[in-house]
Amino acid sequence: MKSFTPSGSRKTYLPMVTLHIPVSLGVCFMLESCHTWVGVLMGAVTLCASSPAFADASIQYASGVTVTPRISCQAAKCNPNFATRITSDLAQLSPDYCAMPVQANLDFYAWREFIALNWPANPSTCGADLDKTILDSSGPRVWQTWLLGSEVMVPNGSKPSAWCPDSRTKETQTFDVRDTVLSVGGVLIDQNGRFSRHETRLNEDVYNYLVTNNLWNKAGQRDARIDLPTGPKDLLCDGQCCGSTGAIMVKASWKVLGANDDKSRFYTLQAQLLDVSQPALLGLVGLHIAHKTPTQEKWIWASFEHVDNVTKLFNNPRCPQTPAYNPNAPVPCTQTCCPPNSQTAAKDPKTHTYVELSPAGEPLNRPTQVTRVLPISNALVNKQFQTLLKGSVWENYELVSTQWVDHQGNTTPEFAANTTLETFDQGPQPPTHGKLPYKPFSTQVSSSCMKCHATAKNSAGGSADFSFILGTAR
């Protein structure tokens, strides 16, 4: 089945009025008044059940894969008010923000997403464990139970993994050499000389959409129009909803924790590093959250980092940063200086891969001197949520930027970058989109999540709806 947008599949916005129609009639609108944390009042429309409350789990599609059993089409209510304490309400992620479209409210919504996705998961359901709170230190987080892109876009002759497999209960995750290389510029090396690791995961709505419409392989993408769901109103999974939140993808970056790192300041993960054949304790240092919503069909792009990234973990404040950074030149100095945001590792001439450790297990490369080129957007919102999360590892994380489209159609802010995921393409000062044609994978172009992902193509060369994962189909 190819993916086409059904007629009337997108939201229609109504004035502030409450309309209730029984679910048995096939539709249920919920319009709520939303008092925002900055005192703004605005109505928001959510279609909570335009199909049966749960999709039929018995359907097996042409791909031979069964979608998620009992897909929930019930949307969580949007609550834009600032929480003064941690409750299970924070574990519920609504399909969209419901406040005046201004930067502060989008930053607020991004933090609510961060909390909901980092809530402890119930591994048997891959949803939030409401018997725990985000302050609990044990167990995988909700987003960690989602599937990796490589588990869905599998080779011919294979089938995508089932959703929420038993393997989600494992405590150790594996990374290979491909997980060490950033999209632009090579490897990121911390102050201990260790490579960072990265992963991309997709939520239930994306999974069901790809599997139902047979879009996980090249054959299924041929002549298909990719239009990922924005929430339960979009009946894009064989006439059913694909899930309750809309499409969400996350990209995480991790560092190997060493003797010089305070492990109590990180959310950690036990990992097996296949490229160096050793176990390691990793600390979370970066998290992108991309969410397609009814009002933001170019997605909301929220990016979080560890607060120590550019002061300690990936930066040596005692090392001179001269000569000036030149993105087109190799590192132009010796061990006595640290040019910012420059690649310090060289590829092995035989394998054409970056080598992290010597045969004796010693780091081979100088650290990357990471500096922040684009400023953090909202320190006040960060402070509020860090206070709410005080006493947990999560108070050591900060929102770097939330990128979205404002009412005039402008990408806001125009540029955005995570220092652990776009280290080498944060761009020059002043920021620039570079010369035409636009070349997002260049160190001469300033990072913009939305503008870069707008260039994503599927395996047939068509638009991939801002997702590079579609282009990995085989």
C-alpha positions as CSV (number, residue, x, y, z in Angstrom):
1,M,0.0,0.0,0.0
2,K,1.4,3.4,-1.0
3,S,1.2,6.4,1.3
4,F,-1.2,9.1,0.2
5,T,-2.9,11.8,2.3
6,P,-6.6,11.0,2.7
7,S,-9.0,13.7,1.9
8,G,-9.6,15.9,5.0
9,S,-6.8,14.2,7.0
10,R,-5.4,17.5,8.4
11,K,-6.9,19.5,11.3
12,T,-9.5,22.2,10.9
13,Y,-9.3,24.9,13.6
14,L,-12.5,26.0,15.3
15,P,-13.3,29.1,17.4
16,M,-13.3,28.7,21.2
17,V,-16.4,26.5,21.7
18,T,-16.8,23.1,23.2
19,L,-18.2,20.4,21.0
20,H,-18.9,16.9,22.2
21,I,-20.1,14.1,19.9
22,P,-20.2,10.5,21.2
23,V,-17.3,8.3,20.2
24,S,-19.8,5.7,19.0
25,L,-20.7,8.1,16.2
26,G,-17.1,7.9,15.0
27,V,-15.8,11.3,16.1
28,C,-15.0,13.1,19.3
29,F,-13.7,16.6,19.4
30,M,-12.3,18.1,22.5
31,L,-11.7,21.8,22.7
32,E,-10.1,23.1,25.9
33,S,-9.2,26.5,27.2
34,C,-5.5,26.7,27.8
35,H,-4.2,29.2,30.3
36,T,-0.5,29.3,29.5
37,W,2.3,29.8,32.0
38,V,2.8,33.3,30.6
39,G,-0.9,34.2,31.0
40,V,-2.0,33.7,27.4
41,L,-5.5,32.2,26.6
42,M,-6.0,30.3,23.5
43,G,-8.2,27.4,22.3
44,A,-6.8,24.1,20.9
45,V,-8.6,21.5,19.0
46,T,-7.8,17.8,19.3
47,L,-9.4,15.0,17.5
48,C,-9.3,12.2,20.1
49,A,-11.0,9.3,18.3
50,S,-12.0,9.5,14.7
51,S,-11.7,5.7,14.4
52,P,-12.2,3.0,16.9
53,A,-10.4,3.6,20.2
54,F,-7.9,0.9,19.2
55,A,-6.9,-0.3,15.8
56,D,-7.4,-4.0,14.8
57,A,-4.3,-5.8,15.9
58,S,-5.1,-8.8,13.7
59,I,-4.3,-7.1,10.4
60,Q,-1.1,-8.2,8.8
61,Y,0.1,-6.1,6.0
62,A,1.7,-6.9,2.7
63,S,5.1,-6.5,4.3
64,G,4.3,-9.5,6.4
65,V,4.7,-7.5,9.6
66,T,1.9,-6.9,12.1
67,V,1.5,-3.4,13.5
68,T,1.5,-2.5,17.1
69,P,-1.3,-4.4,18.9
70,R,-4.0,-2.1,20.3
71,I,-2.9,1.2,18.8
72,S,-4.2,3.9,21.0
73,C,-6.0,6.7,19.2
74,Q,-6.8,8.6,22.4
75,A,-4.8,11.9,22.5
76,A,-3.5,13.1,25.9
77,K,-4.9,16.5,26.9
78,C,-2.6,19.4,26.4
79,N,-1.7,21.2,29.7
80,P,0.4,24.3,29.1
81,N,0.6,25.3,32.7
82,F,3.9,25.2,34.5
83,A,4.1,22.3,36.9
84,T,5.2,23.1,40.4
85,R,5.8,19.4,41.3
86,I,6.4,16.1,39.5
87,T,3.2,14.2,38.8
88,S,2.2,11.5,36.4
89,D,0.5,14.1,34.2
90,L,4.0,15.1,33.0
91,A,4.4,11.6,31.6
92,Q,1.5,12.2,29.1
93,L,2.6,13.8,25.8
94,S,0.0,15.7,23.9
95,P,0.1,15.7,20.1
96,D,0.6,19.5,20.0
97,Y,1.2,22.6,22.1
98,C,-2.0,24.6,23.0
99,A,-0.7,28.1,23.7
100,M,0.0,31.3,21.8
101,P,2.6,30.6,19.2
102,V,5.6,32.4,20.7
103,Q,9.1,31.2,21.3
104,A,8.7,30.9,25.1
105,N,5.7,28.6,24.7
106,L,7.4,26.4,22.2
107,D,10.4,26.1,24.6
108,F,8.0,25.2,27.4
109,Y,6.4,22.5,25.2
110,A,9.9,21.2,24.3
111,W,10.7,20.7,28.0
112,R,7.4,18.9,28.6
113,E,8.4,16.6,25.7
114,F,11.8,16.1,27.3
115,I,10.3,15.0,30.6
116,A,7.7,12.8,29.0
117,L,10.2,11.0,26.8
118,N,12.7,10.6,29.7
119,W,10.1,9.2,32.0
120,P,10.9,5.6,33.2
121,A,9.4,3.1,30.8
122,N,7.4,0.0,31.3
123,P,9.5,-2.4,29.0
124,S,6.5,-4.6,28.5
125,T,4.4,-1.8,26.9
126,C,7.2,0.6,25.8
127,G,5.1,3.4,27.4
128,A,5.5,5.4,30.6
129,D,5.5,3.6,33.9
130,L,3.1,5.7,35.9
131,D,4.2,4.0,39.1
132,K,7.5,5.8,38.8
133,T,8.6,9.3,38.2
134,I,11.3,10.9,36.1
135,L,13.2,11.5,39.4
136,D,13.6,7.7,39.7
137,S,17.1,6.6,38.5
138,S,16.4,3.0,37.4
139,G,15.1,1.5,34.2
140,P,15.2,2.5,30.5
141,R,13.4,5.7,29.5
142,V,10.4,5.8,27.1
143,W,12.4,6.8,24.1
144,Q,14.9,4.1,24.7
145,T,12.3,1.4,24.2
146,W,11.6,2.8,20.7
147,L,13.1,1.1,17.7
148,L,16.3,2.1,16.1
149,G,16.0,3.2,12.5
150,S,18.2,0.2,11.5
151,E,15.7,-2.1,13.1
152,V,12.9,-0.9,10.8
153,M,14.8,-0.2,7.5
154,V,16.1,-3.7,7.2
155,P,17.7,-5.5,4.2
156,N,15.6,-7.4,1.6
157,G,14.7,-10.8,2.9
158,S,14.3,-9.5,6.4
159,K,11.3,-8.0,8.2
160,P,11.2,-5.0,10.5
161,S,11.4,-5.8,14.2
162,A,8.1,-6.1,16.0
163,W,7.2,-3.1,18.1
164,C,8.3,-3.3,21.7
165,P,10.2,-6.7,21.5
166,D,11.4,-8.5,24.5
167,S,14.9,-7.3,23.8
168,R,13.8,-3.9,25.2
169,T,14.3,-5.4,28.6
170,K,18.1,-5.8,28.0
171,E,20.3,-3.5,30.1
172,T,23.2,-3.4,27.6
173,Q,23.1,-1.7,24.2
174,T,25.6,-2.2,21.4
175,F,27.3,0.4,19.2
176,D,29.5,-0.1,16.2
177,V,31.9,2.0,14.3
178,R,29.2,3.6,12.2
179,D,27.7,5.1,15.4
180,T,30.8,7.2,16.0
181,V,30.7,9.3,12.9
182,L,28.6,12.5,12.8
183,S,26.7,13.6,9.7
184,V,29.2,16.3,9.0
185,G,32.9,16.5,9.9
186,G,33.8,13.1,11.3
187,V,34.1,12.0,14.9
188,L,33.6,14.0,18.1
189,I,36.4,13.4,20.7
190,D,35.9,14.2,24.4
191,Q,38.6,15.5,26.8
192,N,39.5,11.9,27.6
193,G,40.3,11.1,24.0
194,R,37.2,8.9,23.5
195,F,34.8,9.1,20.6
196,S,31.1,10.0,21.2
197,R,28.4,7.5,20.1
198,H,25.1,8.3,18.5
199,E,21.7,6.7,17.8
200,T,18.4,7.5,16.1
201,R,15.1,6.1,17.2
202,L,11.5,6.4,16.0
203,N,8.2,6.3,17.9
204,E,5.2,4.0,17.5
205,D,3.4,6.4,15.2
206,V,6.3,6.4,12.7
207,Y,6.8,2.7,13.0
208,N,3.1,1.9,12.3
209,Y,3.1,4.3,9.4
210,L,6.2,2.8,7.8
211,V,5.1,-0.8,8.3
212,T,1.4,-0.4,7.4
213,N,2.3,1.4,4.1
214,N,5.2,-0.9,3.3
215,L,7.6,2.1,3.3
216,W,10.5,0.5,5.1
217,N,11.9,-0.9,1.8
218,K,12.7,0.6,-1.6
219,A,10.0,-1.2,-3.5
220,G,7.3,0.1,-1.2
221,Q,8.6,3.7,-1.5
222,R,8.5,3.7,-5.3
223,D,5.9,6.3,-6.4
224,A,4.8,6.8,-2.8
225,R,4.1,10.2,-1.3
226,I,5.6,10.4,2.2
227,D,3.3,12.2,4.7
228,L,4.1,11.1,8.3
229,P,1.2,11.5,10.8
230,T,0.6,14.5,13.0
231,G,-1.6,12.7,15.5
232,P,-4.6,10.5,16.0
233,K,-6.7,12.5,13.5
234,D,-4.5,11.4,10.6
235,L,-6.0,8.1,9.4
236,L,-2.9,7.0,7.5
237,C,-2.6,3.4,8.7
238,D,-5.1,1.5,6.6
239,G,-7.9,3.9,7.6
240,Q,-6.9,3.8,11.2
241,C,-4.8,6.2,13.2
242,C,-1.1,5.3,13.5
243,G,-0.8,6.4,17.2
244,S,-1.7,9.0,19.7
245,T,1.1,11.6,19.5
246,G,2.1,12.1,15.9
247,A,5.5,11.3,14.4
248,I,8.5,11.7,16.7
249,M,12.1,10.8,16.1
250,V,15.0,11.3,18.6
251,K,18.7,11.4,18.1
252,A,20.9,10.9,21.1
253,S,24.6,11.4,21.7
254,W,26.6,9.6,24.4
255,K,30.2,9.9,25.8
256,V,32.3,7.2,27.4
257,L,32.5,8.0,31.1
258,G,36.1,7.9,32.4
259,A,38.0,8.5,35.6
260,N,37.8,12.3,35.1
261,D,34.0,12.3,34.8
262,D,31.5,12.7,37.7
263,K,29.1,9.9,36.8
264,S,26.5,11.2,39.2
265,R,25.8,14.1,36.9
266,F,24.7,11.9,33.9
267,Y,21.9,9.7,32.8
268,T,23.9,6.6,32.0
269,L,23.8,3.5,29.8
270,Q,25.7,0.3,29.9
271,A,27.0,-0.4,26.4
272,Q,29.1,-2.8,24.5
273,L,31.4,-1.0,22.0
274,L,31.8,-3.4,19.1
275,D,34.4,-1.3,17.3
276,V,36.8,-1.4,20.2
277,S,35.6,-4.7,21.7
278,Q,35.0,-3.4,25.2
279,P,32.1,-2.6,27.5
280,A,31.6,1.0,28.6
281,L,29.5,3.1,30.8
282,L,28.1,5.9,28.6
283,G,26.7,9.3,29.7
284,L,24.0,11.1,27.8
285,V,25.3,14.4,26.4
286,G,22.8,15.4,23.7
287,L,19.2,14.7,22.6
288,H,17.4,16.0,19.6
289,I,13.6,15.6,19.6
290,A,11.8,16.1,16.3
291,H,8.0,16.1,16.5
292,K,5.5,16.6,13.6
293,T,2.3,18.2,15.0
294,P,-1.0,19.4,13.6
295,T,0.2,23.1,13.8
296,Q,3.8,22.4,12.9
297,E,3.9,20.2,9.9
298,K,7.5,21.1,9.3
299,W,8.1,19.6,12.7
300,I,9.2,21.1,16.1
301,W,12.9,20.6,16.5
302,A,13.9,20.7,20.2
303,S,17.6,20.1,21.1
304,F,19.0,19.4,24.6
305,E,22.5,19.1,25.9
306,H,24.4,18.3,29.1
307,V,25.3,21.6,30.9
308,D,29.0,20.7,31.0
309,N,29.5,20.1,27.3
310,V,31.3,23.3,26.3
311,T,32.9,24.0,29.7
312,K,34.4,20.7,30.6
313,L,33.4,17.6,28.7
314,F,34.4,18.6,25.2
315,N,36.4,21.8,25.9
316,N,39.7,22.6,27.6
317,P,39.4,26.2,28.9
318,R,43.2,26.3,29.5
319,C,44.2,25.5,25.9
320,P,44.7,28.5,23.6
321,Q,42.3,28.5,20.6
322,T,44.6,30.0,18.0
323,P,45.1,30.3,15.2
324,A,41.6,31.3,14.1
325,Y,39.3,28.6,13.0
326,N,39.3,27.8,9.3
327,P,36.7,25.1,8.3
328,N,38.5,24.4,5.0
329,A,41.9,23.7,6.5
330,P,43.3,20.8,8.6
331,V,44.1,21.5,12.2
332,P,46.7,24.2,11.8
333,C,48.6,23.9,15.0
334,T,50.4,21.5,17.2
335,Q,49.6,20.1,20.6
336,T,50.0,23.5,22.1
337,C,46.8,25.0,20.8
338,C,43.2,23.9,20.3
339,P,41.4,25.5,17.3
340,P,37.6,25.3,18.0
341,N,35.3,22.9,16.3
342,S,38.0,21.3,14.2
343,Q,38.5,17.6,13.4
344,T,41.6,16.2,15.2
345,A,41.4,12.6,14.1
346,A,42.7,11.1,10.9
347,K,41.3,8.1,9.1
348,D,43.3,4.9,8.9
349,P,44.7,4.8,5.3
350,K,43.9,1.1,5.0
351,T,40.4,0.8,6.5
352,H,39.4,4.5,5.8
353,T,37.8,4.6,9.2
354,Y,38.6,6.6,12.3
355,V,40.6,4.6,14.9
356,E,39.9,5.4,18.5
357,L,42.3,3.2,20.6
358,S,45.7,1.7,20.2
359,P,46.1,-2.1,20.5
360,A,46.9,-1.4,24.2
361,G,43.6,0.4,24.7
362,E,45.0,3.9,24.8
363,P,43.3,6.9,23.1
364,L,45.1,7.8,19.9
365,N,43.6,11.2,19.1
366,R,43.6,14.7,20.6
367,P,40.3,16.0,22.0
368,T,38.0,18.1,19.9
369,Q,37.8,21.7,21.3
370,V,34.1,22.4,21.2
371,T,32.7,25.9,21.5
372,R,29.1,27.0,21.1
373,V,28.6,29.2,18.0
374,L,24.8,29.8,18.3
375,P,23.5,31.0,21.7
376,I,21.1,29.1,24.0
377,S,17.7,30.5,23.3
378,N,15.9,30.6,26.7
379,A,17.9,30.5,30.0
380,L,14.8,31.4,32.0
381,V,12.8,28.4,30.9
382,N,15.8,26.2,31.5
383,K,16.1,27.5,35.1
384,Q,12.5,26.8,35.8
385,F,12.6,23.2,34.7
386,Q,16.0,22.5,36.2
387,T,14.6,23.6,39.5
388,L,11.6,21.3,39.0
389,L,14.0,18.4,38.4
390,K,16.4,19.3,41.2
391,G,17.9,16.3,42.9
392,S,18.0,14.2,39.8
393,V,20.5,13.8,36.9
394,W,18.0,15.7,34.7
395,E,18.8,19.0,36.4
396,N,22.1,18.8,34.5
397,Y,20.5,19.1,31.1
398,E,19.4,22.2,29.2
399,L,17.3,23.2,26.2
400,V,19.6,24.7,23.6
401,S,17.0,25.6,21.0
402,T,13.4,24.9,19.8
403,Q,13.0,25.6,16.1
404,W,9.5,26.0,14.6
405,V,7.5,28.0,12.1
406,D,5.8,31.2,13.3
407,H,2.5,32.6,12.2
408,Q,4.2,34.4,9.3
409,G,5.8,31.2,8.0
410,N,9.3,32.0,9.2
411,T,11.6,29.4,10.6
412,T,12.2,30.5,14.2
413,P,15.0,30.7,15.2
414,E,16.6,30.8,11.8
415,F,19.6,28.7,12.9
416,A,20.0,26.0,15.5
417,A,22.7,23.5,16.5
418,N,23.6,20.9,19.1
419,T,27.3,21.0,19.9
420,T,27.5,17.2,20.2
421,L,25.5,16.4,17.0
422,E,26.4,19.4,14.7
423,T,29.8,20.0,16.2
424,F,31.5,20.8,12.9
425,D,28.7,22.4,11.0
426,Q,27.6,25.0,13.6
427,G,28.9,27.4,11.0
428,P,30.7,30.7,10.9
429,Q,29.9,34.0,12.5
430,P,27.7,35.7,11.5
431,P,25.5,32.6,10.7
432,T,24.8,32.0,7.0
433,H,22.9,29.6,4.7
434,G,25.8,29.8,2.3
435,K,25.7,30.2,-1.4
436,L,23.0,28.7,-3.6
437,P,22.3,25.9,-4.1
438,Y,21.9,25.2,-0.4
439,K,24.4,22.6,0.8
440,P,23.4,21.5,4.4
441,F,26.3,19.1,4.8
442,S,29.0,21.7,4.7
443,T,31.1,23.4,7.4
444,Q,30.6,26.7,5.6
445,V,26.9,26.6,6.2
446,S,25.3,27.3,9.6
447,S,23.2,24.5,11.1
448,S,19.4,24.7,10.8
449,C,17.6,21.5,11.7
450,M,14.5,22.4,9.7
451,K,16.2,23.7,6.6
452,C,18.6,20.7,6.5
453,H,15.9,18.1,7.0
454,A,13.7,19.7,4.4
455,T,16.2,18.4,1.8
456,A,15.7,14.7,3.0
457,K,14.8,12.4,0.1
458,N,13.4,8.9,0.2
459,S,15.1,6.0,-1.6
460,A,13.2,6.8,-4.8
461,G,14.4,10.5,-4.8
462,G,11.1,12.0,-3.6
463,S,10.4,14.0,-0.5
464,A,10.9,12.2,2.7
465,D,8.9,14.6,4.9
466,F,11.9,15.9,6.8
467,S,13.2,12.4,7.7
468,F,16.5,11.1,6.5
469,I,15.6,7.6,7.7
470,L,13.4,7.0,4.7
471,G,16.5,7.4,2.5
472,T,18.1,4.4,4.2
473,A,15.6,1.9,2.8
474,R,17.0,-1.1,1.0
